[in-house]
C-alpha cells in the first residue's frame, strides 16, 4: 500500500471516529433535552404544597408560600435575592409563623410563578405590589436578603405610601451606593455568552450544574419537604432562564437607575443584620477580591449611617459565626429580630 493510500485510510478512519463522536453527542443532547422536558413537566404540574398559593396579578400568577394566616398585625414578607426562591426562608419562616402571618415571595419565573418581564428591582417591586394588593395585605414588615433589598428599596419608594410599612429588616442587604452596580454586569460570572447559556439551559445540560451549585440542604432547614420541592424547581429551564436574566443588560441598566434615583429610607424602623466577618474577602470569587473588600468596607459605614438616621428602634446587629447566608447559619437571630420588631409595634 502506498503512503498516499495509507494517508487516505487514516483520514477515513479519523472521519469515522469524529462522526461517531458527533453522533454520540447528538444522542446525549437529545437524551438530556427529553429528560429536562419530562422533569420540568413533572415539577411544574405537581400539586402545590399546603400553604402555597398562586396569586393572579393580571394575566400572570405569582407564587407565594403563605403561613400563619390566623395571626393579626403586620404580615412578614420575605424577599430573596435575584437568584433566590422561597426555599431560602425555610430555616426561619416556620418559627416566625408561630407569632406572625408570613409570606415568602417567589419572583416571576421562580418556583410556580409564571415567567414575566426581565428580572429587575423594578419588575420585582411591581409584582410584589400587585401580589400584596391582591392578598389585601396593607400592614407589612419587609425582610430582604442580599440583592432582595433592591426591589424593597424600589417598592418602598414608589408604593410605600399605600401600605403601613412597619419596618425593613435587611440580611446582608444591598446598599444604595454606586459600587452596588458593579455586581450586576451584563455578562454572567461563568464567562458564557448569552447564546451558549441559552443552549445549555434548553438542552438540559445546565440542570446537573445547577443542582451542584445549590449545594447540600442546610441542616437548619425546618420545613424539609417544602425546601426540597422548591429547590428541585430551581433546576427547571424556566427558573434557570430567570436566574440567567439577572446578568442581562436590562437588569444592569435597571440597577443603575435605582441607584441614581432611590434614597435611603429613614422614616421607618430599620434592622440590619450584618455578619461579623464581613471584611473577610478570602472566599471572594476569582477576580472579585478587590471589589469584595471595598464593598464590605462601604457596607459597614453605609449600614451604620442608615440605622442612625432611621426611625426610633432602628439598630445594627452584628451576627457572629455566619456566612452571607445568615438565615441558614444563625436563624434564631433572624427570628428574634423580627419578633422584637413586632413586639415593639404592639406595645
Secondary structure in CASP SS format (residue, H / E / C, confidence):
PFRMAT SS
TARGET T0000
AUTHOR 0000-0000-0000
METHOD secondary structure of the structure
MODEL  1
X C 1.00
X C 1.00
X H 1.00
X H 1.00
X H 1.00
X H 1.00
X H 1.00
X H 1.00
X H 1.00
X H 1.00
X H 1.00
X H 1.00
X H 1.00
X H 1.00
X H 1.00
X H 1.00
X H 1.00
X H 1.00
X H 1.00
X H 1.00
X H 1.00
X H 1.00
X H 1.00
X H 1.00
X H 1.00
X H 1.00
X H 1.00
X H 1.00
X H 1.00
X H 1.00
X H 1.00
X H 1.00
X H 1.00
X H 1.00
X H 1.00
X H 1.00
X H 1.00
X H 1.00
X H 1.00
X H 1.00
X H 1.00
X H 1.00
X H 1.00
X H 1.00
X C 1.00
X C 1.00
X C 1.00
X C 1.00
X C 1.00
X C 1.00
X C 1.00
X E 1.00
X E 1.00
X E 1.00
X E 1.00
X E 1.00
X C 1.00
X C 1.00
X C 1.00
X C 1.00
X E 1.00
X E 1.00
X E 1.00
X E 1.00
X E 1.00
X E 1.00
X E 1.00
X C 1.00
X C 1.00
X C 1.00
X C 1.00
X C 1.00
X C 1.00
X C 1.00
X E 1.00
X E 1.00
X E 1.00
X E 1.00
X E 1.00
X C 1.00
X C 1.00
X C 1.00
X C 1.00
X C 1.00
X C 1.00
X H 1.00
X H 1.00
X H 1.00
X H 1.00
X C 1.00
X C 1.00
X C 1.00
X H 1.00
X H 1.00
X H 1.00
X H 1.00
X C 1.00
X C 1.00
X C 1.00
X C 1.00
X E 1.00
X E 1.00
X E 1.00
X E 1.00
X E 1.00
X C 1.00
X C 1.00
X C 1.00
X C 1.00
X C 1.00
X C 1.00
X C 1.00
X C 1.00
X C 1.00
X C 1.00
X C 1.00
X C 1.00
X C 1.00
X C 1.00
X C 1.00
X H 1.00
X H 1.00
X H 1.00
X H 1.00
X H 1.00
X H 1.00
X H 1.00
X H 1.00
X H 1.00
X H 1.00
X H 1.00
X H 1.00
X H 1.00
X H 1.00
X C 1.00
X C 1.00
X C 1.00
X C 1.00
X E 1.00
X E 1.00
X E 1.00
X E 1.00
X E 1.00
X E 1.00
X E 1.00
X C 1.00
X C 1.00
X H 1.00
X H 1.00
X H 1.00
X H 1.00
X H 1.00
X H 1.00
X H 1.00
X H 1.00
X H 1.00
X H 1.00
X H 1.00
X H 1.00
X H 1.00
X H 1.00
X H 1.00
X C 1.00
X E 1.00
X E 1.00
X E 1.00
X E 1.00
X E 1.00
X E 1.00
X E 1.00
X E 1.00
X C 1.00
X C 1.00
X C 1.00
X C 1.00
X C 1.00
X C 1.00
X H 1.00
X H 1.00
X H 1.00
X H 1.00
X H 1.00
X H 1.00
X C 1.00
X C 1.00
X C 1.00
X C 1.00
X C 1.00
X C 1.00
X C 1.00
X C 1.00
X C 1.00
X C 1.00
X H 1.00
X H 1.00
X H 1.00
X H 1.00
X H 1.00
X H 1.00
X H 1.00
X H 1.00
X H 1.00
X C 1.00
X C 1.00
X C 1.00
X H 1.00
X H 1.00
X H 1.00
X H 1.00
X H 1.00
X H 1.00
X H 1.00
X H 1.00
X H 1.00
X C 1.00
X C 1.00
X C 1.00
X C 1.00
X C 1.00
X C 1.00
X C 1.00
X C 1.00
X C 1.00
X H 1.00
X H 1.00
X H 1.00
X H 1.00
X H 1.00
X H 1.00
X H 1.00
X H 1.00
X H 1.00
X H 1.00
X C 1.00
X C 1.00
X C 1.00
X H 1.00
X H 1.00
X H 1.00
X H 1.00
X H 1.00
X H 1.00
X H 1.00
X H 1.00
X H 1.00
X C 1.00
X C 1.00
X C 1.00
X H 1.00
X H 1.00
X H 1.00
X H 1.00
X H 1.00
X H 1.00
X H 1.00
X H 1.00
X H 1.00
X H 1.00
X H 1.00
X H 1.00
X H 1.00
X C 1.00
X C 1.00
X C 1.00
X C 1.00
X C 1.00
X C 1.00
X C 1.00
X E 1.00
X E 1.00
X E 1.00
X E 1.00
X E 1.00
X E 1.00
X E 1.00
X C 1.00
X C 1.00
X C 1.00
X C 1.00
X C 1.00
X C 1.00
X C 1.00
X C 1.00
X C 1.00
X C 1.00
X C 1.00
X C 1.00
X C 1.00
X H 1.00
X H 1.00
X H 1.00
X H 1.00
X H 1.00
X H 1.00
X H 1.00
X H 1.00
X H 1.00
X H 1.00
X H 1.00
X H 1.00
X H 1.00
X H 1.00
X H 1.00
X H 1.00
X H 1.00
X H 1.00
X H 1.00
X H 1.00
X H 1.00
X C 1.00
X C 1.00
X C 1.00
X C 1.00
X C 1.00
X E 1.00
X E 1.00
X E 1.00
X E 1.00
X E 1.00
X C 1.00
X C 1.00
X C 1.00
X C 1.00
X C 1.00
X C 1.00
X H 1.00
X H 1.00
X H 1.00
X H 1.00
X C 1.00
X H 1.00
X H 1.00
X H 1.00
X H 1.00
X H 1.00
X H 1.00
X H 1.00
X H 1.00
X H 1.00
X H 1.00
X H 1.00
X H 1.00
X H 1.00
X H 1.00
X H 1.00
X H 1.00
X C 1.00
END
